[in-house]
Structure formats: structure tokens, C-alpha cells
Amino acid sequence: MNLRSRNKRHAEMHNGALNDILFILLLFFLIVSTLANPNVIKLALPKAASNTKAKQTVVVSIDAGQRFFVGTNPVSFSELQAILASKIPVGEVDPTVVINAEESVPISAVVSVMQIARELGAKTVLGTAKPQNAPAR
């Protein structure tokens, strides 16, 4: 007399879809991480109606305390010319220095960075924020 059941069931978990889900999550995080810009210093930029794009060779930021940053690294004004000279690639056609200045920064600080960039042979672009109520064209 065999009292054991012949139809034993084995608990199994199907994980075929798990690979697809992990691949989609990996792809999502790779795409999102490329969109994030780590060279950002939060500034309240002045507003402008036009939106001109420029090739960013070097980004110089000036905050409300008139502290200068090249990328995200703080620098003193006396070191700015030497650091910009090392950051601008040699032989590049039309190197560009993008200046992001807080609204409250005196224009003399912005002009002094523009003069340094001109001495180094680079073009300057002043970064602005898009206004909330932009006029329709």
C-alpha cells in the first residue's frame, strides 16, 4: 500500500521577466545620468528673451558674494587668468568662455572676466535664464 501522493508539486518561481525589468531600469538610469550636469552652481541669472546656444569650452560662474568659479571649482580673481589659460584647449577654433553671473553681481566683475577671456583669444557669452512670461514671436 503506497499512501504517498504521486503528484508532488514543486514550488517554482519564473524569473524570465526579471531580466527584462532589470535591463529597462539600467537603461533608464544610464539615460538619466547623462542628462544630469554635475558642473552646475545654482545662480539666479538675469532674464533674456532670446536663447542663444554656444559651444561651452569653459564656464565661469560669479555668485552674489563675488566669488569666482571655473566649472565648480572656486578660484580667486588673481588666479583666474592662469586657470582659464590652462582650461582653454590650444589650437581650438573659437574657444568660448560662458559667464554665469548672479543678478546682483556688479557689471564690473563681469567685464573683468570678459577682458581676461579676450586677452586669451576666447569669445565670451553671458548666460541668462529664460523669462517666465516670454513674448510670443
DSSP file (Angstrom, degrees, kcal/mol; ACC not computed):
  #  RESIDUE AA STRUCTURE BP1 BP2  ACC     N-H-->O    O-->H-N    N-H-->O    O-->H-N    TCO  KAPPA ALPHA  PHI   PSI    X-CA   Y-CA   Z-CA
    1    1 A M              0   0    0      0, 0.0     2,-0.8     0, 0.0     0, 0.0   0.000 360.0 360.0 360.0 116.9    0.0    0.0    0.0
    2    2 A N        +     0   0    0      1,-0.1     0, 0.0     2,-0.1     0, 0.0  -0.862 360.0 173.3-103.1 105.4    1.5    3.2   -1.2
    3    3 A L        +     0   0    0     -2,-0.8     2,-0.1     2,-0.1    -1,-0.1   0.531  45.8 105.4 -91.0  -7.2    0.0    6.1    0.8
    4    4 A R  S    S-     0   0    0      1,-0.1     2,-0.2     2,-0.0    -2,-0.1  -0.466  78.9-109.5 -73.9 144.9    2.3    8.8   -0.6
    5    5 A S        -     0   0    0     -2,-0.1     3,-0.2     1,-0.1    -1,-0.1  -0.529  17.6-153.4 -75.3 138.4    0.8   11.1   -3.2
    6    6 A R  S    S+     0   0    0     -2,-0.2     2,-1.1     1,-0.2    -1,-0.1   0.710  83.2  69.7 -84.3 -20.7    2.2   10.6   -6.7
    7    7 A N        +     0   0    0      2,-0.0     2,-0.3    -3,-0.0    -1,-0.2  -0.579  66.5 174.1 -99.7  71.0    1.5   14.2   -7.8
    8    8 A K        -     0   0    0     -2,-1.1     2,-0.4    -3,-0.2    -2,-0.0  -0.611  21.0-143.0 -77.9 136.2    4.1   16.1   -5.8
    9    9 A R        -     0   0    0     -2,-0.3     2,-0.5     2,-0.0    -2,-0.0  -0.839   5.0-149.9-103.3 136.9    4.2   19.8   -6.6
   10   10 A H        -     0   0    0     -2,-0.4     2,-0.5     2,-0.0    -2,-0.0  -0.899  19.2-125.4-105.3 130.7    7.5   21.7   -6.7
   11   11 A A        +     0   0    0     -2,-0.5     2,-0.4     2,-0.0    -2,-0.0  -0.639  38.9 174.1 -76.1 121.1    7.4   25.4   -5.9
   12   12 A E        -     0   0    0     -2,-0.5     2,-0.5     2,-0.0    -2,-0.0  -0.956  23.8-151.1-128.9 147.9    9.0   27.3   -8.7
   13   13 A M        -     0   0    0     -2,-0.4     2,-0.7     2,-0.0    -2,-0.0  -0.980  15.6-140.1-118.3 124.9    9.3   31.0   -9.4
   14   14 A H        +     0   0    0     -2,-0.5     3,-0.2     1,-0.1     4,-0.0  -0.737  24.9 172.7 -85.4 119.2    9.5   32.1  -13.0
   15   15 A N     >  +     0   0    0     -2,-0.7     4,-0.7     1,-0.1     3,-0.2   0.016  41.4 112.8-117.3  27.1   12.1   34.8  -13.3
   16   16 A G  H  > S+     0   0    0      1,-0.2     4,-0.6     2,-0.2     3,-0.4   0.873  81.0  48.2 -65.7 -37.1   12.2   35.3  -17.1
   17   17 A A  H  > S+     0   0    0      1,-0.2     4,-2.2    -3,-0.2    -1,-0.2   0.678  95.2  76.0 -77.2 -17.8   10.7   38.7  -16.9
   18   18 A L  H  > S+     0   0    0      1,-0.2     4,-2.4    -3,-0.2    -1,-0.2   0.884  92.1  52.6 -62.7 -38.4   13.1   39.8  -14.2
   19   19 A N  H  X S+     0   0    0     -4,-0.7     4,-2.2    -3,-0.4    -1,-0.2   0.899 109.0  50.0 -63.8 -40.1   15.9   40.2  -16.7
   20   20 A D  H  X S+     0   0    0     -4,-0.6     4,-2.2     2,-0.2    -2,-0.2   0.910 111.1  48.5 -64.6 -42.4   13.8   42.4  -18.9
   21   21 A I  H  X S+     0   0    0     -4,-2.2     4,-2.3     1,-0.2    -2,-0.2   0.916 111.8  48.7 -65.8 -43.0   12.8   44.6  -16.0
   22   22 A L  H  X S+     0   0    0     -4,-2.4     4,-2.4     1,-0.2    -1,-0.2   0.885 110.7  51.5 -65.0 -38.2   16.4   45.0  -14.8
   23   23 A F  H  X S+     0   0    0     -4,-2.2     4,-2.4     2,-0.2    -1,-0.2   0.910 110.4  48.2 -64.9 -42.0   17.6   45.8  -18.3
   24   24 A I  H  X S+     0   0    0     -4,-2.2     4,-2.4     2,-0.2    -2,-0.2   0.907 112.4  48.8 -65.6 -41.6   14.9   48.6  -18.6
   25   25 A L  H  X S+     0   0    0     -4,-2.3     4,-2.4     2,-0.2    -2,-0.2   0.912 111.5  49.6 -64.0 -41.8   15.8   50.0  -15.2
   26   26 A L  H  X S+     0   0    0     -4,-2.4     4,-2.1     1,-0.2    -2,-0.2   0.925 111.8  48.2 -62.1 -45.0   19.5   50.0  -16.1
   27   27 A L  H  X S+     0   0    0     -4,-2.4     4,-2.1     2,-0.2    -2,-0.2   0.902 110.8  51.6 -62.3 -41.9   18.8   51.7  -19.4
   28   28 A F  H  X S+     0   0    0     -4,-2.4     4,-2.5     1,-0.2    -2,-0.2   0.932 111.2  46.2 -61.1 -47.5   16.6   54.3  -17.7
   29   29 A F  H  X S+     0   0    0     -4,-2.4     4,-2.1     1,-0.2    -1,-0.2   0.838 110.6  53.4 -69.3 -31.6   19.3   55.2  -15.1
   30   30 A L  H  X S+     0   0    0     -4,-2.1     4,-1.2    -5,-0.2    -1,-0.2   0.913 111.7  45.3 -66.0 -41.9   22.0   55.4  -17.7
   31   31 A I  H  X S+     0   0    0     -4,-2.1     4,-1.0     1,-0.2     3,-0.3   0.922 114.2  48.1 -67.9 -43.7   20.0   57.9  -19.8
   32   32 A V  H  X S+     0   0    0     -4,-2.5     4,-1.2     1,-0.2     3,-0.4   0.876 108.2  55.0 -65.3 -37.1   19.0   60.0  -16.8
   33   33 A S  H  < S+     0   0    0     -4,-2.1    -1,-0.2     1,-0.2    -2,-0.2   0.806 105.2  52.9 -69.7 -27.5   22.6   60.1  -15.5
   34   34 A T  H  < S+     0   0    0     -4,-1.2    -1,-0.2    -3,-0.3    -2,-0.2   0.759 106.1  54.3 -76.8 -23.1   23.8   61.5  -18.9
   35   35 A L  H  < S+     0   0    0     -4,-1.0     2,-0.3    -3,-0.4    -2,-0.2   0.762  89.2  90.1 -80.3 -24.9   21.2   64.3  -18.7
   36   36 A A     <  -     0   0    0     -4,-1.2     0, 0.0     1,-0.0     0, 0.0  -0.558  69.6-148.1 -74.8 133.2   22.4   65.5  -15.3
   37   37 A N        -     0   0    0     -2,-0.3     3,-0.2     1,-0.1    -3,-0.1  -0.897  11.4-170.1-104.8 111.1   25.1   68.1  -15.5
   38   38 A P  S    S+     0   0    0      0, 0.0     2,-1.1     0, 0.0    -1,-0.1   0.668  76.3  75.7 -75.5 -13.9   27.5   68.0  -12.5
   39   39 A N  S    S+     0   0    0      2,-0.0     2,-0.5    33,-0.0    32,-0.1  -0.352  71.7 122.5 -92.8  55.3   29.1   71.3  -13.4
   40   40 A V        -     0   0    0     -2,-1.1     2,-0.5    -3,-0.2    32,-0.0  -0.966  39.9-172.9-124.1 129.9   26.3   73.4  -12.1
   41   41 A I        -     0   0    0     -2,-0.5     2,-0.5    30,-0.1    -2,-0.0  -0.989  35.7-116.7-115.7 127.5   26.3   76.1   -9.5
   42   42 A K        +     0   0    0     -2,-0.5     2,-0.3     2,-0.0    -2,-0.0  -0.502  48.9 159.8 -71.4 115.9   22.9   77.4   -8.6
   43   43 A L        -     0   0    0     -2,-0.5     2,-1.0    20,-0.1    20,-0.1  -0.963  46.5-122.2-133.3 150.2   22.6   81.1   -9.5
   44   44 A A        -     0   0    0     -2,-0.3    59,-1.8    85,-0.0    60,-0.2  -0.817  41.5-160.6 -90.1  98.8   19.7   83.4  -10.1
   45   45 A L        -     0   0    0     -2,-1.0    83,-0.1    57,-0.2    57,-0.1  -0.447  21.5-100.6 -82.3 152.4   20.6   84.5  -13.7
   46   46 A P        -     0   0    0      0, 0.0    83,-3.0     0, 0.0     2,-0.2  -0.346  43.5-109.0 -66.6 156.1   19.2   87.6  -15.4
   47   47 A K  B     +a  129   0A   0     81,-0.2     2,-0.3    83,-0.1    83,-0.2  -0.613  36.7 178.1 -90.8 146.7   16.3   87.1  -17.8
   48   48 A A        -     0   0    0     81,-1.7    80,-0.0    -2,-0.2    86,-0.0  -0.991  30.3-139.2-145.4 149.6   16.6   87.4  -21.6
   49   49 A A  S    S+     0   0    0     -2,-0.3     2,-0.2    81,-0.1    -1,-0.1   0.824  84.8  66.8 -79.4 -32.1   14.1   86.9  -24.4
   50   50 A S        -     0   0    0     80,-0.0     2,-0.4     2,-0.0    -2,-0.1  -0.548  66.7-152.1 -91.4 157.5   16.5   85.2  -26.8
   51   51 A N        -     0   0    0     -2,-0.2     2,-0.5    79,-0.1    -2,-0.0  -0.800  18.5-180.0-130.4  89.2   18.0   81.8  -26.2
   52   52 A T        -     0   0    0     -2,-0.4     2,-0.4     2,-0.0    -2,-0.0  -0.776  16.2-146.7 -94.9 130.5   21.4   81.5  -28.0
   53   53 A K        -     0   0    0     -2,-0.5     2,-0.3     3,-0.0    -2,-0.0  -0.786  18.5-177.1 -95.6 138.6   23.3   78.3  -27.7
   54   54 A A        -     0   0    0     -2,-0.4     2,-0.5    71,-0.0    44,-0.0  -0.972  36.2-103.3-133.6 149.1   27.1   78.4  -27.6
   55   55 A K        -     0   0    0     -2,-0.3     2,-0.9     1,-0.1    41,-0.1  -0.601  41.0-136.2 -69.9 121.5   29.7   75.7  -27.5
   56   56 A Q        +     0   0    0     -2,-0.5     3,-0.1     1,-0.2    41,-0.1  -0.719  39.0 159.4 -90.2 106.8   30.9   75.7  -23.9
   57   57 A T  S    S+     0   0    0     -2,-0.9     2,-0.4    39,-0.9    -1,-0.2   0.911  75.9   2.5 -84.1 -53.0   34.6   75.5  -23.7
   58   58 A V  E     -b   97   0B   0     38,-1.9    40,-2.9     2,-0.0     2,-0.5  -0.996  65.7-149.5-136.6 138.9   34.9   76.9  -20.1
   59   59 A V  E     -b   98   0B   0     -2,-0.4    12,-2.8    38,-0.2     2,-0.5  -0.951  11.0-170.8-112.4 122.7   32.2   78.0  -17.7
   60   60 A V  E     -bC  99  70B   0     38,-3.2    40,-2.8    -2,-0.5     2,-0.4  -0.961   7.4-166.9-111.7 125.6   33.0   80.8  -15.3
   61   61 A S  E     -bC 100  69B   0      8,-2.6     8,-2.3    -2,-0.5     2,-0.4  -0.898   8.5-165.6-114.3 142.7   30.4   81.5  -12.6
   62   62 A I  E     -bC 101  68B   0     38,-2.8    40,-2.2    -2,-0.4     6,-0.2  -0.988  12.9-158.8-126.7 120.3   30.1   84.5  -10.3
   63   63 A D    >   -     0   0    0      4,-1.8     3,-2.0    -2,-0.4     4,-0.1  -0.294  38.9 -88.3 -93.1-178.0   27.9   84.3   -7.2
   64   64 A A  T 3  S+     0   0    0      1,-0.3    -1,-0.1     2,-0.1   -21,-0.0   0.765 126.5  57.4 -63.0 -26.9   26.3   87.0   -5.1
   65   65 A G  T 3  S-     0   0    0      2,-0.1    -1,-0.3    40,-0.1     3,-0.1   0.263 118.1-111.9 -85.6  12.4   29.4   87.2   -2.9
   66   66 A Q    <   +     0   0    0     -3,-2.0     2,-0.4     1,-0.2    -2,-0.1   0.845  66.1 152.3  56.4  39.0   31.6   87.9   -5.9
   67   67 A R        -     0   0    0     -4,-0.1    -4,-1.8     9,-0.1     2,-0.3  -0.829  37.9-136.8 -94.8 138.5   33.3   84.5   -5.6
   68   68 A F  E     -CD  62  75B   0      7,-0.8     7,-2.7    -2,-0.4     2,-0.4  -0.760  19.1-172.1-100.4 141.1   34.5   83.1   -8.9
   69   69 A F  E     -CD  61  74B   0     -8,-2.3    -8,-2.6    -2,-0.3     2,-0.6  -0.998  16.0-157.5-131.4 134.5   34.2   79.5  -10.0
   70   70 A V  E >  S-CD  60  73B   0      3,-2.5     3,-1.8    -2,-0.4     2,-0.7  -0.959  84.4 -35.5-108.5 111.8   35.7   77.8  -13.0
   71   71 A G  T 3  S-     0   0    0    -12,-2.8   -10,-0.1    -2,-0.6   -30,-0.1  -0.695 126.4 -36.4  69.6-116.6   33.4   74.8  -13.5
   72   72 A T  T 3  S+     0   0    0     -2,-0.7    -1,-0.2     2,-0.1   -12,-0.0   0.297 116.2 105.7-115.3   5.8   32.5   74.0   -9.9
   73   73 A N  E <   -D   70   0B   0     -3,-1.8    -3,-2.5     1,-0.0     2,-0.2  -0.767  69.5-129.7 -91.7 123.6   36.0   74.8   -8.5
   74   74 A P  E     +D   69   0B   0      0, 0.0     2,-0.3     0, 0.0    -5,-0.3  -0.498  32.8 176.5 -70.7 138.2   36.3   78.1   -6.6
   75   75 A V  E     -D   68   0B   0     -7,-2.7    -7,-0.8    -2,-0.2     2,-0.2  -0.955  29.0-115.3-137.2 156.0   39.2   80.3   -7.7
   76   76 A S    >>  -     0   0    0     -2,-0.3     4,-0.8    -9,-0.1     3,-0.7  -0.546  31.2-113.7 -86.2 160.4   40.4   83.8   -6.7
   77   77 A F  H >> S+     0   0    0      1,-0.2     3,-0.6     2,-0.2     4,-0.5   0.849 116.4  57.7 -63.8 -33.4   40.3   86.6   -9.2
   78   78 A S  H 34 S+     0   0    0      1,-0.2     4,-0.3     2,-0.1    -1,-0.2   0.803 110.4  43.6 -68.1 -27.2   44.1   86.8   -9.2
   79   79 A E  H <> S+     0   0    0     -3,-0.7     4,-2.3     1,-0.2    -1,-0.2   0.550  91.1  90.6 -89.1  -9.1   44.3   83.1  -10.3
   80   80 A L  H <X S+     0   0    0     -4,-0.8     4,-2.7    -3,-0.6     5,-0.2   0.882  83.7  49.1 -60.6 -44.3   41.5   83.3  -12.9
   81   81 A Q  H  X S+     0   0    0     -4,-0.5     4,-2.3     1,-0.2    -1,-0.2   0.917 113.0  46.8 -64.6 -42.9   43.6   84.2  -15.9
   82   82 A A  H  > S+     0   0    0     -4,-0.3     4,-1.5     2,-0.2    -1,-0.2   0.899 114.6  46.9 -66.0 -39.7   46.1   81.4  -15.3
   83   83 A I  H  X S+     0   0    0     -4,-2.3     4,-1.6     2,-0.2    -2,-0.2   0.906 112.3  49.3 -70.3 -40.7   43.4   78.8  -14.7
   84   84 A L  H  X S+     0   0    0     -4,-2.7     4,-2.0    -5,-0.2    -2,-0.2   0.898 108.3  54.6 -64.2 -38.6   41.4   80.0  -17.8
   85   85 A A  H  < S+     0   0    0     -4,-2.3    -1,-0.2     1,-0.2    -2,-0.2   0.869 110.8  45.7 -62.6 -35.4   44.6   79.8  -19.9
   86   86 A S  H  < S+     0   0    0     -4,-1.5    -1,-0.2     1,-0.2    -2,-0.2   0.782 113.1  50.3 -77.8 -25.5   45.1   76.2  -18.8
   87   87 A K  H  < S+     0   0    0     -4,-1.6    -2,-0.2    -5,-0.1    -1,-0.2   0.770  90.5  85.3 -83.7 -26.5   41.4   75.2  -19.4
   88   88 A I  S  < S-     0   0    0     -4,-2.0     9,-0.0    -5,-0.1   -30,-0.0  -0.659  87.0-121.0 -79.7 121.1   41.2   76.6  -23.0
   89   89 A P    >   -     0   0    0      0, 0.0     3,-1.2     0, 0.0     2,-0.3  -0.331  25.9-113.0 -64.1 139.7   42.5   74.0  -25.4
   90   90 A V  T 3  S+     0   0    0      1,-0.2     3,-0.1    -4,-0.1    -4,-0.0  -0.547  98.0  13.7 -73.9 132.9   45.4   75.0  -27.5
   91   91 A G  T 3  S+     0   0    0     -2,-0.3    -1,-0.2     1,-0.3     2,-0.2   0.489  86.7 145.8  83.8   3.3   44.6   75.3  -31.2
   92   92 A E    <   -     0   0    0     -3,-1.2     2,-0.4     1,-0.1    -1,-0.3  -0.551  51.9-121.0 -75.7 138.3   40.8   75.2  -30.8
   93   93 A V  S    S-     0   0    0      1,-0.3    -1,-0.1    -2,-0.2    -3,-0.0  -0.668  86.8  -8.7 -80.2 127.6   38.9   77.4  -33.2
   94   94 A D  S    S-     0   0    0     -2,-0.4    -1,-0.3     1,-0.1    28,-0.1   0.947  79.7-156.0  51.8  63.8   36.8   80.0  -31.5
   95   95 A P        -     0   0    0      0, 0.0    28,-3.0     0, 0.0     2,-0.4  -0.420  11.6-147.6 -65.0 147.1   37.2   78.9  -27.8
   96   96 A T  E     - e   0 123B   0     26,-0.2   -38,-1.9   -41,-0.1   -39,-0.9  -0.953  15.6-160.1-125.6 136.4   34.3   80.2  -25.7
   97   97 A V  E     -be  58 124B   0     26,-3.0    28,-2.2    -2,-0.4     2,-0.5  -0.972  14.6-154.7-112.3 117.5   34.0   81.3  -22.1
   98   98 A V  E     -be  59 125B   0    -40,-2.9   -38,-3.2    -2,-0.5     2,-0.6  -0.817   7.3-155.2 -93.8 127.2   30.4   81.2  -20.8
   99   99 A I  E     -be  60 126B   0     26,-3.4    28,-3.3    -2,-0.5     2,-0.6  -0.913  10.1-172.6-108.4 118.2   29.9   83.6  -17.9
  100  100 A N  E     +be  61 127B   0    -40,-2.8   -38,-2.8    -2,-0.6     2,-0.4  -0.940  15.9 176.9-107.6 110.3   27.1   82.8  -15.5
  101  101 A A  E     -b   62   0B   0     -2,-0.6   -38,-0.2    26,-0.5   -58,-0.1  -0.938  31.6-114.7-120.2 138.2   26.7   85.8  -13.1
  102  102 A E    >   -     0   0    0    -40,-2.2     3,-1.6    -2,-0.4   -57,-0.2  -0.281  33.3-112.8 -60.2 152.3   24.1   86.3  -10.3
  103  103 A E  T 3  S+     0   0    0    -59,-1.8    -1,-0.1     1,-0.3   -58,-0.1   0.835 115.5  53.6 -59.0 -33.8   21.7   89.2  -10.9
  104  104 A S  T 3  S+     0   0    0    -60,-0.2    -1,-0.3     2,-0.1   -41,-0.1   0.488  81.2 112.4 -84.1  -2.0   23.2   91.2   -8.1
  105  105 A V  S <  S-     0   0    0     -3,-1.6   -41,-0.1   -43,-0.2   -40,-0.1  -0.532  76.3-111.1 -72.8 132.5   26.8   91.0   -9.3
  106  106 A P    >>  -     0   0    0      0, 0.0     3,-1.1     0, 0.0     4,-1.0  -0.323  20.4-123.4 -61.6 146.0   28.2   94.4  -10.4
  107  107 A I  H 3> S+     0   0    0      1,-0.3     4,-2.7     2,-0.2     5,-0.2   0.752 107.1  70.1 -64.2 -23.8   28.8   94.6  -14.1
  108  108 A S  H 3> S+     0   0    0      1,-0.2     4,-2.0     2,-0.2    -1,-0.3   0.859  96.2  51.9 -63.8 -33.9   32.5   95.5  -13.5
  109  109 A A  H <> S+     0   0    0     -3,-1.1     4,-1.5     2,-0.2    -1,-0.2   0.896 111.6  46.6 -67.7 -39.5   33.1   91.9  -12.3
  110  110 A V  H  X S+     0   0    0     -4,-1.0     4,-2.1     1,-0.2    -2,-0.2   0.915 111.9  50.6 -67.3 -42.9   31.6   90.5  -15.5
  111  111 A V  H  X S+     0   0    0     -4,-2.7     4,-2.3     1,-0.2    -2,-0.2   0.866 106.3  55.4 -64.7 -36.3   33.5   92.9  -17.7
  112  112 A S  H  X S+     0   0    0     -4,-2.0     4,-1.8     2,-0.2    -1,-0.2   0.886 108.5  47.6 -65.4 -37.0   36.8   92.0  -15.9
  113  113 A V  H  X S+     0   0    0     -4,-1.5     4,-2.3     2,-0.2    -1,-0.2   0.889 110.5  53.0 -68.4 -38.1   36.2   88.3  -16.8
  114  114 A M  H  X S+     0   0    0     -4,-2.1     4,-2.3     1,-0.2    -2,-0.2   0.890 107.9  50.8 -62.3 -39.3   35.4   89.3  -20.4
  115  115 A Q  H  X S+     0   0    0     -4,-2.3     4,-2.2     2,-0.2    -1,-0.2   0.899 109.5  49.9 -65.8 -40.4   38.7   91.2  -20.6
  116  116 A I  H  X S+     0   0    0     -4,-1.8     4,-1.4     2,-0.2    -2,-0.2   0.924 111.8  48.4 -63.2 -43.7   40.6   88.2  -19.4
  117  117 A A  H  <>S+     0   0    0     -4,-2.3     5,-2.8     1,-0.2     4,-0.3   0.894 110.2  51.4 -64.4 -39.4   38.9   86.0  -21.9
  118  118 A R  H ><5S+     0   0    0     -4,-2.3     3,-1.3     1,-0.2    -1,-0.2   0.897 106.9  53.5 -65.4 -39.2   39.6   88.5  -24.7
  119  119 A E  H 3<5S+     0   0    0     -4,-2.2    -1,-0.2     1,-0.3    -2,-0.2   0.820 109.0  50.0 -62.7 -30.1   43.3   88.6  -23.8
  120  120 A L  T 3<5S-     0   0    0     -4,-1.4    -1,-0.3    -5,-0.2    -2,-0.2   0.454 120.7-110.7 -87.4  -1.0   43.3   84.8  -24.1
  121  121 A G  T < 5S+     0   0    0     -3,-1.3     2,-0.3    -4,-0.3    -3,-0.2   0.744  73.4 132.7  81.3  24.3   41.7   84.9  -27.5
  122  122 A A      < -     0   0    0     -5,-2.8    -1,-0.3    -6,-0.1   -26,-0.2  -0.799  54.8-123.2-109.6 150.4   38.4   83.5  -26.4
  123  123 A K  E     -e   96   0B   0    -28,-3.0   -26,-3.0    -2,-0.3     2,-0.4  -0.538  26.3-138.8 -81.0 155.8   34.8   84.6  -27.1
  124  124 A T  E     -e   97   0B   0    -28,-0.2     2,-0.4    -2,-0.2   -26,-0.2  -0.941  15.9-171.9-120.6 144.2   32.6   85.4  -24.2
  125  125 A V  E     -e   98   0B   0    -28,-2.2   -26,-3.4    -2,-0.4     2,-0.6  -1.000  19.0-138.6-131.3 131.8   28.9   84.5  -23.8
  126  126 A L  E     -e   99   0B   0     -2,-0.4     2,-0.3   -28,-0.2   -26,-0.2  -0.822  21.5-135.4 -92.8 120.1   26.8   85.8  -20.9
  127  127 A G  E     +e  100   0B   0    -28,-3.3   -26,-0.5    -2,-0.6     2,-0.3  -0.565  29.0 177.8 -76.8 134.1   24.5   83.1  -19.6
  128  128 A T        -     0   0    0     -2,-0.3     2,-0.3   -83,-0.1   -81,-0.2  -0.895  26.9-117.8-131.5 161.7   20.9   84.2  -18.9
  129  129 A A  B     -a   47   0A   0    -83,-3.0   -81,-1.7    -2,-0.3   -85,-0.0  -0.741  34.9-107.1 -97.0 149.6   17.7   82.5  -17.7
  130  130 A K        -     0   0    0     -2,-0.3   -81,-0.1   -83,-0.2   -83,-0.1  -0.593  40.7-114.6 -74.4 133.3   14.6   82.3  -19.9
  131  131 A P    >   -     0   0    0      0, 0.0     3,-0.5     0, 0.0    -1,-0.1  -0.299  14.3-126.1 -68.8 155.3   11.9   84.7  -18.6
  132  132 A Q  T 3  S+     0   0    0      1,-0.3     2,-0.7     2,-0.0    -2,-0.0   0.913 106.4  38.5 -66.2 -44.4    8.7   83.2  -17.2
  133  133 A N  T 3  S-     0   0    0      3,-0.0    -1,-0.3     2,-0.0     3,-0.0  -0.646  82.0-177.9-109.2  72.8    6.5   85.3  -19.5
  134  134 A A    <   -     0   0    0     -2,-0.7     2,-0.1    -3,-0.5   -85,-0.0  -0.495  32.1-110.3 -73.1 138.0    8.4   85.3  -22.7
  135  135 A P        -     0   0    0      0, 0.0     2,-0.2     0, 0.0    -1,-0.1  -0.433  33.8-113.9 -68.7 141.7    6.8   87.4  -25.5
  136  136 A A              0   0    0      1,-0.1    -3,-0.0    -2,-0.1     0, 0.0  -0.521 360.0 360.0 -76.1 141.3    5.4   85.4  -28.4
  137  137 A R              0   0    0     -2,-0.2    -1,-0.1     0, 0.0     0, 0.0   0.400 360.0 360.0-107.1 360.0    7.2   85.8  -31.7
